[in-house]
Amino acid sequence: MPEKIRCSHILVEKEGVAKEVLGKLDKGESFAKLAMEYSIDGSRKRGGDLGYFGRGQMVKDFERAAFALQKGGISGIVRTQYGYHIIKRTE
């Protein structure tokens, strides 16, 4: 199990918006482009890139989903106290 992984995410306030974004991803739209368009946090400027992080650095539900992904994998909708995330594991 890796000690650190690298992920990008798209964070939105409403579940309906997260479903809309997930639908666009399913149709092949660019994760980074959608992050820049929809995400509500500062990572949007980097296409959602959060950089590398290890266990214990993110909130539990986010961490669990991120570490469960294979490289290149995209999660379903992950709800945390910050909103609704779609996570992509990049490394």
DSSP file (Angstrom, degrees, kcal/mol; ACC not computed):
  #  RESIDUE AA STRUCTURE BP1 BP2  ACC     N-H-->O    O-->H-N    N-H-->O    O-->H-N    TCO  KAPPA ALPHA  PHI   PSI    X-CA   Y-CA   Z-CA
    1    1 A M              0   0    0      0, 0.0    66,-0.0     0, 0.0     3,-0.0   0.000 360.0 360.0 360.0 128.4    0.0    0.0    0.0
    2    2 A P        -     0   0    0      0, 0.0     3,-0.1     0, 0.0    65,-0.0  -0.299 360.0-146.2 -67.9 148.1    1.5    3.3   -1.0
    3    3 A E  S    S+     0   0    0      1,-0.2    52,-0.7    51,-0.1     2,-0.4   0.854  85.5  22.7 -78.6 -36.5    2.4    5.8    1.7
    4    4 A K  E     -A   54   0A   0     50,-0.2     2,-0.3    87,-0.1    -1,-0.2  -0.982  66.4-176.5-132.9 144.6    1.6    8.8   -0.5
    5    5 A I  E     -A   53   0A   0     48,-2.4    48,-2.4    -2,-0.4     2,-0.5  -0.879  20.6-130.4-130.3 165.5   -0.7    9.2   -3.5
    6    6 A R  E     +A   52   0A   0     -2,-0.3    84,-2.5    46,-0.2    85,-1.8  -0.977  32.4 168.8-120.5 131.5   -1.5   12.1   -5.8
    7    7 A C  E     -AB  51  89A   0     44,-1.4    43,-2.9    -2,-0.5    44,-0.5  -0.925  24.9-151.2-137.0 160.5   -5.0   13.1   -6.6
    8    8 A S  E     -AB  49  88A   0     80,-2.7    80,-3.0    -2,-0.3     2,-0.3  -0.888  22.3-171.6-119.8 158.6   -7.1   15.7   -8.2
    9    9 A H  E     - B   0  87A   0     39,-1.9     2,-0.5    -2,-0.3    78,-0.2  -0.981  25.0-140.8-147.7 163.1  -10.7   16.5   -7.3
   10   10 A I  E     - B   0  86A   0     76,-2.1    76,-1.6    -2,-0.3     2,-0.5  -0.996  24.1-164.7-121.4 120.7  -13.7   18.5   -8.2
   11   11 A L  E     + B   0  85A   0     -2,-0.5    29,-2.4    74,-0.2     2,-0.3  -0.934  13.2 169.5-113.1 123.5  -15.5   20.0   -5.2
   12   12 A V  E     - B   0  84A   0     72,-2.6    72,-3.1    -2,-0.5    27,-0.1  -0.874  36.4-130.5-128.6 163.2  -19.0   21.3   -5.5
   13   13 A E  S    S+     0   0    0     -2,-0.3     2,-0.4    70,-0.2    -1,-0.1   0.790  86.4  52.3 -83.7 -29.0  -21.7   22.4   -3.0
   14   14 A K     >  -     0   0    0      1,-0.1     4,-1.9    70,-0.1     3,-0.4  -0.888  69.4-138.1-120.0 141.4  -24.7   20.4   -4.3
   15   15 A E  H  > S+     0   0    0     -2,-0.4     4,-2.4     1,-0.2     5,-0.2   0.854 105.0  59.3 -60.6 -36.6  -25.1   16.8   -5.1
   16   16 A G  H  > S+     0   0    0      1,-0.2     4,-1.9     2,-0.2    -1,-0.2   0.886 105.7  47.9 -61.2 -38.9  -27.1   17.6   -8.3
   17   17 A V  H  > S+     0   0    0     -3,-0.4     4,-2.5     2,-0.2    -1,-0.2   0.900 109.5  53.3 -67.5 -40.8  -24.1   19.5   -9.6
   18   18 A A  H  X S+     0   0    0     -4,-1.9     4,-2.6     1,-0.2    -2,-0.2   0.901 108.6  49.9 -60.7 -40.7  -21.8   16.6   -8.7
   19   19 A K  H  X S+     0   0    0     -4,-2.4     4,-2.1     2,-0.2    -1,-0.2   0.895 109.7  51.3 -64.3 -40.0  -24.1   14.2  -10.7
   20   20 A E  H  X S+     0   0    0     -4,-1.9     4,-1.8     2,-0.2    -2,-0.2   0.927 111.7  46.7 -61.5 -45.7  -24.0   16.6  -13.6
   21   21 A V  H  X S+     0   0    0     -4,-2.5     4,-2.4     1,-0.2    -2,-0.2   0.916 110.3  52.7 -63.4 -43.9  -20.1   16.7  -13.5
   22   22 A L  H  X S+     0   0    0     -4,-2.6     4,-2.4     1,-0.2    -1,-0.2   0.887 107.4  53.0 -60.3 -38.8  -19.9   12.9  -13.2
   23   23 A G  H  X S+     0   0    0     -4,-2.1     4,-1.1     2,-0.2    -1,-0.2   0.895 108.6  49.1 -62.3 -40.5  -22.1   12.5  -16.3
   24   24 A K  H  <>S+     0   0    0     -4,-1.8     5,-2.3     2,-0.2    -2,-0.2   0.880 110.2  51.0 -67.3 -37.7  -19.8   14.8  -18.3
   25   25 A L  H ><5S+     0   0    0     -4,-2.4     3,-1.9     1,-0.2    -2,-0.2   0.909 106.1  55.4 -64.2 -41.0  -16.8   12.7  -17.1
   26   26 A D  H 3<5S+     0   0    0     -4,-2.4    -1,-0.2     1,-0.3    -2,-0.2   0.788 104.3  55.0 -61.1 -27.6  -18.6    9.6  -18.2
   27   27 A K  T 3<5S-     0   0    0     -4,-1.1    -1,-0.3    -3,-0.2    -2,-0.2   0.410 127.4-100.0 -87.4   2.1  -19.0   11.1  -21.7
   28   28 A G  T < 5 +     0   0    0     -3,-1.9    -3,-0.2     1,-0.2    -2,-0.1   0.559  66.8 154.9  96.9   8.5  -15.2   11.7  -21.8
   29   29 A E      < -     0   0    0     -5,-2.3    -1,-0.2     1,-0.1     2,-0.2  -0.342  54.8 -88.2 -68.7 155.0  -14.9   15.4  -20.9
   30   30 A S     >  -     0   0    0      1,-0.1     4,-2.4     2,-0.0     5,-0.2  -0.425  25.6-148.3 -68.6 127.9  -11.6   16.5  -19.4
   31   31 A F  H  > S+     0   0    0     -2,-0.2     4,-2.5     1,-0.2     5,-0.2   0.936 100.0  48.9 -59.5 -47.8  -11.3   16.2  -15.6
   32   32 A A  H  > S+     0   0    0      1,-0.2     4,-2.3     2,-0.2    -1,-0.2   0.901 111.1  49.8 -62.2 -41.7   -9.0   19.2  -15.4
   33   33 A K  H  > S+     0   0    0      1,-0.2     4,-1.6     2,-0.2    -1,-0.2   0.918 112.4  47.1 -63.6 -43.6  -11.3   21.3  -17.6
   34   34 A L  H  X>S+     0   0    0     -4,-2.4     4,-3.0     2,-0.2     5,-0.5   0.865 109.8  54.0 -67.3 -35.8  -14.3   20.4  -15.5
   35   35 A A  H  X5S+     0   0    0     -4,-2.5     4,-1.6     1,-0.2    -2,-0.2   0.926 109.1  48.2 -62.9 -43.8  -12.4   21.1  -12.3
   36   36 A M  H  <5S+     0   0    0     -4,-2.3    -1,-0.2     1,-0.2    -2,-0.2   0.836 118.1  42.0 -65.2 -31.3  -11.5   24.6  -13.5
   37   37 A E  H  <5S+     0   0    0     -4,-1.6    -2,-0.2    -5,-0.2    -1,-0.2   0.878 130.5  17.5 -82.5 -39.9  -15.2   25.2  -14.5
   38   38 A Y  H  <5S+     0   0    0     -4,-3.0    -3,-0.2    -5,-0.1    -2,-0.2   0.774  88.9 106.8-108.6 -32.1  -17.0   23.7  -11.5
   39   39 A S     << -     0   0    0     -4,-1.6   -27,-0.2    -5,-0.5   -29,-0.1  -0.181  49.0-156.7 -63.5 144.6  -14.8   23.3   -8.5
   40   40 A I        +     0   0    0    -29,-2.4     2,-0.2     4,-0.0    -1,-0.1   0.346  65.4  76.4-102.9   5.1  -15.3   25.7   -5.6
   41   41 A D  S >  S-     0   0    0    -30,-0.2     3,-1.8     1,-0.0     4,-0.2  -0.635  94.1 -95.6-113.4 175.9  -11.9   25.4   -4.0
   42   42 A G  G >  S+     0   0    0      1,-0.3     3,-1.3    -2,-0.2     4,-0.2   0.679 111.7  74.4 -63.2 -20.9   -8.4   26.8   -4.8
   43   43 A S  G > >S+     0   0    0      1,-0.2     5,-2.8     2,-0.2     3,-1.7   0.662  74.0  84.6 -68.4 -12.9   -7.3   23.7   -6.6
   44   44 A R  G X 5S+     0   0    0     -3,-1.8     3,-1.6     1,-0.3    -1,-0.2   0.840  81.3  61.2 -57.5 -32.9   -9.5   24.7   -9.5
   45   45 A K  G < 5S+     0   0    0     -3,-1.3    -1,-0.3     1,-0.3    -2,-0.2   0.734 107.3  45.4 -66.5 -21.4   -6.7   26.9  -10.8
   46   46 A R  G X 5S-     0   0    0     -3,-1.7     3,-1.2    -4,-0.2    -1,-0.3   0.042 127.4 -96.6-107.8  23.2   -4.5   23.7  -11.1
   47   47 A G  T < 5S-     0   0    0     -3,-1.6    -3,-0.2     1,-0.2   -12,-0.2   0.775  81.8 -55.0  67.3  25.5   -7.3   21.6  -12.7
   48   48 A G  T 3 <S+     0   0    0     -5,-2.8   -39,-1.9     1,-0.3    -1,-0.2   0.402  90.6 158.8  90.8  -2.0   -8.2   20.1   -9.4
   49   49 A D  E <   +A    8   0A   0     -3,-1.2   -41,-0.3    -6,-0.5    -1,-0.3  -0.361  19.0 178.5 -63.5 124.5   -4.6   18.9   -8.6
   50   50 A L  E     -     0   0A   0    -43,-2.9   -42,-0.2     1,-0.3    -1,-0.2   0.451  33.3-139.5-100.8  -5.2   -4.1   18.4   -4.8
   51   51 A G  E     -A    7   0A   0    -44,-0.5   -44,-1.4     2,-0.0    -1,-0.3  -0.330  47.7 -26.9  75.2-163.6   -0.6   17.2   -5.1
   52   52 A Y  E     +A    6   0A   0    -46,-0.2     2,-0.3   -48,-0.1   -46,-0.2  -0.627  64.8 168.2 -87.5 143.4    0.8   14.3   -3.0
   53   53 A F  E     -A    5   0A   0    -48,-2.4   -48,-2.4    -2,-0.3     2,-0.2  -0.989  19.2-144.1-150.6 155.4   -0.7   13.4    0.4
   54   54 A G  E >   -A    4   0A   0     -2,-0.3     3,-1.4   -50,-0.2     4,-0.3  -0.497  44.0 -63.2-109.2-179.8   -0.5   10.6    2.9
   55   55 A R  T 3  S+     0   0    0    -52,-0.7    -1,-0.2     1,-0.2     5,-0.0  -0.368 119.2  28.7 -64.4 142.7   -2.9    8.9    5.2
   56   56 A G  T 3  S+     0   0    0      2,-0.2    -1,-0.2    -3,-0.1     4,-0.1   0.413  96.2  92.5  88.5  -1.3   -4.2   11.2    7.9
   57   57 A Q  S <  S+     0   0    0     -3,-1.4     2,-0.3     2,-0.1    -2,-0.1   0.678  82.9  47.1 -97.3 -20.1   -3.9   14.4    5.9
   58   58 A M  S    S-     0   0    0     -4,-0.3    -2,-0.2     1,-0.1    -5,-0.0  -0.743 101.8 -80.4-115.6 164.5   -7.4   14.5    4.4
   59   59 A V     >  -     0   0    0     -2,-0.3     4,-2.8     1,-0.1     3,-0.3  -0.339  51.2-107.4 -63.2 150.5  -10.8   14.0    6.0
   60   60 A K  H  > S+     0   0    0      1,-0.2     4,-3.0     2,-0.2     5,-0.2   0.855 114.5  47.1 -52.8 -50.1  -11.6   10.3    6.5
   61   61 A D  H  > S+     0   0    0      1,-0.2     4,-1.9     2,-0.2    -1,-0.2   0.897 115.5  46.6 -63.9 -39.2  -14.3    9.8    3.8
   62   62 A F  H  > S+     0   0    0     -3,-0.3     4,-2.7     2,-0.2    -2,-0.2   0.949 114.1  48.0 -63.9 -49.0  -12.1   11.5    1.2
   63   63 A E  H  X S+     0   0    0     -4,-2.8     4,-2.7     1,-0.2     5,-0.3   0.917 109.8  51.9 -59.4 -45.8   -9.0    9.6    2.2
   64   64 A R  H  X S+     0   0    0     -4,-3.0     4,-1.1    -5,-0.2    -1,-0.2   0.927 113.9  43.5 -58.0 -46.8  -10.8    6.2    2.1
   65   65 A A  H  X S+     0   0    0     -4,-1.9     4,-0.7    -5,-0.2    -1,-0.2   0.908 114.4  49.8 -66.5 -42.5  -12.1    6.9   -1.4
   66   66 A A  H >< S+     0   0    0     -4,-2.7     3,-0.9     1,-0.2    -2,-0.2   0.926 111.5  46.6 -64.9 -46.0   -8.8    8.3   -2.7
   67   67 A F  H 3< S+     0   0    0     -4,-2.7    -1,-0.2     1,-0.2    -2,-0.2   0.710 106.7  60.3 -71.7 -18.7   -6.7    5.4   -1.4
   68   68 A A  H 3< S+     0   0    0     -4,-1.1    -1,-0.2    -5,-0.3    -2,-0.2   0.678  89.3  93.1 -79.1 -17.9   -9.2    2.8   -2.8
   69   69 A L  S << S-     0   0    0     -3,-0.9     2,-0.2    -4,-0.7     3,-0.1  -0.442  72.0-132.7 -77.5 148.2   -8.7    4.1   -6.4
   70   70 A Q    >   -     0   0    0      1,-0.1     3,-2.7    -2,-0.1    19,-0.3  -0.581  49.7 -72.9 -85.3 160.5   -6.3    2.7   -8.8
   71   71 A K  T 3  S+     0   0    0      1,-0.3    19,-0.2    -2,-0.2    -1,-0.1  -0.344 126.5  17.7 -55.7 130.1   -4.0    5.1  -10.8
   72   72 A G  T 3  S+     0   0    0     17,-3.3    -1,-0.3     1,-0.3    18,-0.1   0.271  98.0 133.6  88.8 -10.4   -6.2    6.8  -13.4
   73   73 A G    <   -     0   0    0     -3,-2.7    16,-2.2    16,-0.1     2,-0.4  -0.384  44.5-149.4 -76.0 151.3   -9.4    5.8  -11.5
   74   74 A I  E     -C   88   0A   0     14,-0.2    14,-0.2    -3,-0.1    -4,-0.1  -0.978  13.6-136.8-122.1 132.1  -12.2    8.2  -10.8
   75   75 A S  E     -     0   0A   0     12,-2.9     3,-0.1    -2,-0.4     2,-0.1  -0.176  16.0-115.1 -75.8 171.3  -14.5    7.9   -7.8
   76   76 A G  E     -     0   0A   0      1,-0.2    11,-0.5    10,-0.1     2,-0.4   0.006  67.4 -48.3 -79.1-158.6  -18.2    8.3   -7.5
   77   77 A I  E     -C   86   0A   0      9,-0.1     2,-0.5    -2,-0.1     9,-0.2  -0.674  57.4-164.4 -82.2 128.2  -19.5   11.1   -5.5
   78   78 A V  E     -C   85   0A   0      7,-2.7     7,-3.1    -2,-0.4     2,-0.4  -0.962   6.7-151.2-116.8 119.0  -17.9   11.4   -2.0
   79   79 A R  E     +C   84   0A   0     -2,-0.5     2,-0.2     5,-0.2     5,-0.2  -0.761  25.1 157.8 -94.0 132.4  -19.7   13.6    0.5
   80   80 A T  E >   -C   83   0A   0      3,-2.7     3,-1.0    -2,-0.4    -2,-0.0  -0.792  60.4 -87.3-134.5-179.1  -17.7   15.4    3.2
   81   81 A Q  T 3  S+     0   0    0     -2,-0.2     3,-0.1     1,-0.2    -2,-0.0   0.660 126.3  58.3 -66.5 -13.1  -18.3   18.4    5.4
   82   82 A Y  T 3  S-     0   0    0      1,-0.3     2,-0.3     0, 0.0    -1,-0.2   0.672 119.1 -95.7 -89.0 -18.6  -16.8   20.5    2.6
   83   83 A G  E <   - C   0  80A   0     -3,-1.0    -3,-2.7   -72,-0.0     2,-0.5  -0.996  64.2 -25.9 141.5-147.4  -19.3   19.4    0.0
   84   84 A Y  E     -BC  12  79A   0    -72,-3.1   -72,-2.6    -2,-0.3     2,-0.3  -0.933  57.7-164.9-113.9 123.6  -19.4   16.8   -2.8
   85   85 A H  E     -BC  11  78A   0     -7,-3.1    -7,-2.7    -2,-0.5     2,-0.4  -0.786  18.1-163.9-108.4 147.0  -16.1   15.6   -4.3
   86   86 A I  E     -BC  10  77A   0    -76,-1.6   -76,-2.1    -2,-0.3     2,-0.4  -0.995  26.1-158.5-121.7 124.9  -15.3   13.6   -7.4
   87   87 A I  E     -B    9   0A   0    -11,-0.5   -12,-2.9    -2,-0.4     2,-0.5  -0.840  14.9-168.1-112.9 138.7  -11.7   12.3   -7.0
   88   88 A K  E     -BC   8  74A   0    -80,-3.0   -80,-2.7    -2,-0.4     2,-0.6  -0.991  17.1-142.2-123.7 125.1   -9.2   11.2   -9.6
   89   89 A R  E     +B    7   0A   0    -16,-2.2   -17,-3.3    -2,-0.5   -82,-0.3  -0.761  23.4 173.7 -86.2 121.1   -6.1    9.4   -8.6
   90   90 A T              0   0    0    -84,-2.5   -83,-0.2    -2,-0.6    -1,-0.2   0.744 360.0 360.0-102.1 -27.8   -3.3   10.6  -10.8
   91   91 A E              0   0    0    -85,-1.8   -84,-0.1   -20,-0.0   -20,-0.1   0.289 360.0 360.0-151.4 360.0   -0.2    8.8   -9.2
